[in-house]
């Protein structure tokens, strides 16, 4: 039986949100300045007064806009090396070791490909994520794709993976944004690695 595993990243296989962690790692001074500036937006987002995707885009852009793709990729590799042992849940790592080598696995996440792709490569997984837009080798401050959350996770899986190659889809998540993927999969597991 050919299985497709779809793992959410933040909170599911990691023990914390990687967006804030990467942005702080990348440029601590700019991160703290922009974090303070974004506090009103974060509060309005928590109260559902503003769209979470807009706040996410605004915050990421405020820290990373106009940074070169080369520098971002180099720093993302450093981020992987620095944090892979401390943020990945042990239960997830043990599970990954037990996966049959003929099985296909993907990280399916709302986080940006900039810092998630190195983790996917490290685990030898595919990566479906929100994709950063680069113009002339610099981060344009926008995304090529929709925010990969909620039903968009299912849409992207269907678009990017030939599901006829698999007998069963098994998905893992930890938030409301993962529920559509968990409900759609043949088997869906909530907080499985917690």
C-alpha positions as CSV (number, residue, x, y, z in Angstrom):
1,X,0.0,0.0,0.0
2,X,1.4,3.4,-1.1
3,X,1.0,6.0,1.6
4,X,1.2,9.8,1.4
5,X,2.0,11.5,4.7
6,X,1.1,15.2,5.1
7,X,2.6,16.9,8.1
8,X,1.8,20.4,9.3
9,X,5.0,22.1,10.5
10,X,4.5,24.7,13.2
11,X,3.2,23.2,16.5
12,X,2.7,19.8,15.0
13,X,6.2,18.6,14.5
14,X,7.8,21.7,16.1
15,X,7.4,22.8,19.7
16,X,7.0,26.5,18.7
17,X,6.1,28.9,15.9
18,X,9.0,29.2,13.5
19,X,7.9,32.5,11.9
20,X,8.8,34.6,14.9
21,X,11.8,32.5,15.7
22,X,13.3,32.8,12.2
23,X,12.6,36.6,11.9
24,X,14.3,37.2,15.3
25,X,17.2,34.9,14.3
26,X,17.5,36.7,10.9
27,X,17.6,40.3,12.2
28,X,17.0,40.7,16.0
29,X,17.1,44.5,16.0
30,X,14.6,44.9,13.2
31,X,12.5,42.1,14.6
32,X,12.0,43.8,18.0
33,X,11.3,47.2,16.4
34,X,8.7,45.8,14.0
35,X,7.2,43.5,16.7
36,X,6.5,46.6,18.9
37,X,5.0,48.4,15.9
38,X,2.8,45.4,15.1
39,X,1.4,44.9,18.6
40,X,-1.9,46.8,17.8
41,X,-2.3,44.6,14.7
42,X,-1.5,41.4,16.6
43,X,-4.2,42.4,19.2
44,X,-6.8,43.1,16.5
45,X,-5.9,39.8,14.8
46,X,-6.5,37.9,18.1
47,X,-10.0,39.6,18.3
48,X,-10.7,38.7,14.7
49,X,-10.9,42.4,13.6
50,X,-8.2,42.0,10.9
51,X,-7.2,39.2,8.6
52,X,-4.4,37.0,9.9
53,X,-2.9,36.7,6.5
54,X,-2.6,40.5,6.1
55,X,-0.9,40.8,9.5
56,X,1.5,37.9,8.7
57,X,2.4,39.5,5.4
58,X,2.9,42.9,6.9
59,X,5.2,41.6,9.7
60,X,7.3,39.4,7.5
61,X,7.7,42.2,5.0
62,X,8.7,44.7,7.7
63,X,11.6,42.5,8.6
64,X,12.6,40.8,5.3
65,X,11.7,43.2,2.4
66,X,14.5,43.8,-0.1
67,X,16.7,41.2,1.5
68,X,18.5,39.1,-1.2
69,X,17.4,35.6,-1.9
70,X,21.0,34.4,-1.5
71,X,21.3,35.9,2.0
72,X,17.9,34.6,3.0
73,X,18.7,31.0,1.9
74,X,22.1,31.1,3.6
75,X,20.5,32.3,6.9
76,X,17.7,29.7,6.5
77,X,20.4,27.0,6.4
78,X,22.0,28.4,9.5
79,X,18.6,28.5,11.2
80,X,18.1,24.8,10.4
81,X,21.5,23.9,11.8
82,X,21.0,26.0,14.9
83,X,17.4,24.9,15.8
84,X,16.8,21.4,14.3
85,X,17.7,19.6,17.5
86,X,15.8,21.9,19.9
87,X,12.5,22.7,18.1
88,X,11.5,19.3,16.5
89,X,9.4,17.2,18.8
90,X,11.1,13.9,19.7
91,X,7.9,11.9,19.1
92,X,7.9,13.3,15.5
93,X,11.5,12.4,14.9
94,X,10.9,8.9,16.2
95,X,7.9,8.6,13.9
96,X,9.9,9.8,10.9
97,X,12.4,7.1,11.5
98,X,9.7,4.5,11.5
99,X,8.2,5.6,8.1
100,X,8.8,3.1,5.3
101,X,11.4,4.4,2.8
102,X,9.0,3.8,-0.1
103,X,6.5,6.2,1.5
104,X,6.2,9.8,0.3
105,X,6.0,12.6,2.9
106,X,5.4,16.4,2.7
107,X,5.5,19.3,5.0
108,X,2.3,21.2,4.4
109,X,2.5,24.6,6.1
110,X,1.4,28.2,6.1
111,X,5.0,29.2,7.0
112,X,7.2,30.6,4.3
113,X,9.2,28.4,2.0
114,X,12.3,30.5,2.9
115,X,12.8,28.8,6.3
116,X,10.7,25.7,5.9
117,X,12.3,24.2,2.8
118,X,15.6,23.5,4.5
119,X,13.7,21.4,7.1
120,X,11.8,19.5,4.4
121,X,15.1,18.8,2.6
122,X,16.7,17.7,5.9
123,X,13.9,15.1,6.4
124,X,13.9,14.2,2.7
125,X,10.2,15.4,2.5
126,X,8.5,17.4,-0.2
127,X,7.4,21.0,0.8
128,X,4.1,22.7,0.2
129,X,4.1,26.1,1.8
130,X,3.3,29.8,1.4
131,X,5.8,30.9,-1.2
132,X,7.8,34.1,-1.0
133,X,8.0,36.3,-4.1
134,X,11.4,37.4,-5.3
135,X,12.0,40.2,-7.9
136,X,15.5,40.7,-9.3
137,X,16.9,38.4,-6.6
138,X,15.3,40.3,-3.7
139,X,12.2,39.5,-1.5
140,X,9.4,41.6,-2.9
141,X,7.4,41.7,0.4
142,X,4.6,39.6,-1.0
143,X,3.7,35.9,-1.7
144,X,3.5,34.0,-5.0
145,X,0.8,31.8,-3.5
146,X,-2.2,32.2,-1.2
147,X,-1.5,31.7,2.5
148,X,-1.2,27.9,2.8
149,X,-3.7,27.4,5.6
150,X,-7.2,26.0,6.0
151,X,-8.8,24.7,2.8
152,X,-5.8,26.1,0.9
153,X,-3.7,23.2,2.2
154,X,-6.1,20.7,0.6
155,X,-6.2,22.7,-2.7
156,X,-2.4,22.8,-2.8
157,X,-2.0,19.1,-2.1
158,X,-4.4,18.3,-4.9
159,X,-2.7,20.7,-7.3
160,X,0.9,19.7,-6.6
161,X,0.7,15.9,-5.9
162,X,-0.6,13.2,-8.2
163,X,-2.9,11.5,-5.7
164,X,-3.6,8.6,-8.1
165,X,-0.1,7.3,-7.1
166,X,-1.3,6.7,-3.5
167,X,-3.7,4.3,-1.8
168,X,-4.0,6.3,1.4
169,X,-3.4,9.9,2.6
170,X,-2.5,10.3,6.3
171,X,-2.4,13.9,7.7
172,X,-1.2,15.4,11.0
173,X,-2.0,18.8,12.4
174,X,-2.6,20.8,15.6
175,X,-4.8,23.9,14.8
176,X,-8.1,24.8,13.3
177,X,-6.1,25.7,10.1
178,X,-5.2,22.1,9.7
179,X,-8.8,20.7,10.2
180,X,-9.7,20.8,6.5
181,X,-6.6,18.7,5.6
182,X,-7.3,16.3,8.5
183,X,-11.0,15.9,7.5
184,X,-10.1,15.4,3.8
185,X,-7.3,12.8,4.4
186,X,-8.1,9.1,4.8
187,X,-6.7,9.3,8.3
188,X,-6.3,12.6,10.2
189,X,-4.5,12.9,13.5
190,X,-4.8,16.0,15.7
191,X,-1.9,16.7,18.2
192,X,-0.5,13.3,17.5
193,X,3.0,14.1,18.6
194,X,2.2,16.2,21.7
